[in-house]
Amino acid sequence: MEQVVAQSEASRRFNTIIIISSFALAAVLLAVLGIYSIIAFSVASRVQEMAIRMALGSQRSHIVRLIFVSGLKLAAIGCVLGLAGAAAASSVLRSFLFHVSPFDPVVMILTAIAIFVLALAASAVPARRFR
């Protein structure tokens, strides 16, 4: 009986997985574009400051590090706020989920690591201007 039910639900499960995966991909893409746009705007507005730093003898690697640090600060603030929001929303989500924990520490840590990696990648594009 379980096999018959699983076969009848297979197409719906597949469609649900595809839809959820596409929404997750869109959310990650929006997050990366947001981080990139903020870092690119910050770099564009601070070009004169960075040019003065380079004129006074600062190395290009220090300027690139400055850009990466600003991207990582942005990612850290976002991760802290996101984890706090997830912790607050977990009590509401608990009533909607069956046999699944809404606050899984492994998933939360992996998500934070992924955001940091994506923030580094998004910061690399504006930092290439000074390499």
URHUPE-V999394 format. One record per backbone hydrogen bond with DSSP energy under -1.0 kcal/mol. NH is the residue of the N-H (numbers start at 0). CO is the residue of the C=O. If there is no record, write none. Layout:
# URHUPE-V999394
((NH | CO) (NH | CO))
This chain:
# URHUPE-V999394
((4 | 0) (5 | 1) (6 | 2) (7 | 3) (8 | 4) (12 | 8) (13 | 9) (14 | 10) (15 | 11) (16 | 12) (17 | 13) (18 | 14) (19 | 15) (20 | 16) (21 | 17) (22 | 18) (23 | 19) (24 | 20) (25 | 21) (26 | 22) (27 | 23) (28 | 24) (29 | 25) (30 | 26) (31 | 27) (32 | 28) (33 | 29) (34 | 30) (35 | 31) (36 | 32) (37 | 33) (38 | 34) (39 | 35) (40 | 36) (41 | 37) (42 | 38) (43 | 39) (44 | 40) (49 | 45) (50 | 46) (51 | 47) (52 | 48) (53 | 49) (54 | 50) (55 | 51) (56 | 53) (57 | 52) (62 | 58) (63 | 59) (64 | 60) (65 | 61) (66 | 62) (67 | 63) (68 | 64) (69 | 65) (70 | 66) (71 | 67) (72 | 68) (73 | 69) (74 | 70) (75 | 71) (76 | 72) (77 | 73) (78 | 74) (79 | 75) (80 | 76) (81 | 77) (82 | 78) (83 | 79) (84 | 80) (85 | 81) (86 | 82) (87 | 83) (88 | 84) (89 | 85) (92 | 88) (93 | 89) (95 | 92) (96 | 92) (107 | 103) (108 | 104) (109 | 105) (110 | 106) (111 | 107) (112 | 108) (113 | 109) (114 | 110) (115 | 111) (116 | 112) (117 | 113) (118 | 114) (119 | 115) (120 | 116) (121 | 117) (122 | 118) (123 | 119) (126 | 122) (127 | 123) (128 | 125) (129 | 126) (130 | 127))
